[in-house]
């Protein structure tokens, strides 16, 4: 399984948002990025239209890098990873 960003990592506003991720097999992950229409349809089905639209709106907002938010998010992501693994 591959971790996938629904909205590209280049969008800082959603890069570290845990709702902006899903798991895909290697083949689907490759297709997600090679075929954006298919990927968007898959993501919308996976997380639901409401959340997908929210992520899309957030992704295209300009958001400066915030070190404090980054550090807090990193702690939370590490906590979640420990719970899973």
C-alpha positions, 0 to 999 in steps of 0.5 A: 500500500502507498500513502497518497496525497489527494491534493498534491503535496505542493499545496501547503494548505493541505500538505499536512492535513490528515484528511488529505490522504488515502491508501492506494495500491502501487498501480492505483497510486501511479494511475491516480497521478497519471490520470487526474480525472480518474484520480479525482473521481476515485478521491471523491468516492473515497472521502466523499464529495463534501470533504473532497470539495473542501480539500480542493478549496483549501488546497488553492488558498495561499498559506504561508509556512507556519513552523508552529503548525508544522511542529504540532501537526508532526507530533500528531502524525507521529502519534497516529502512526504509533497507534496504527503500527 
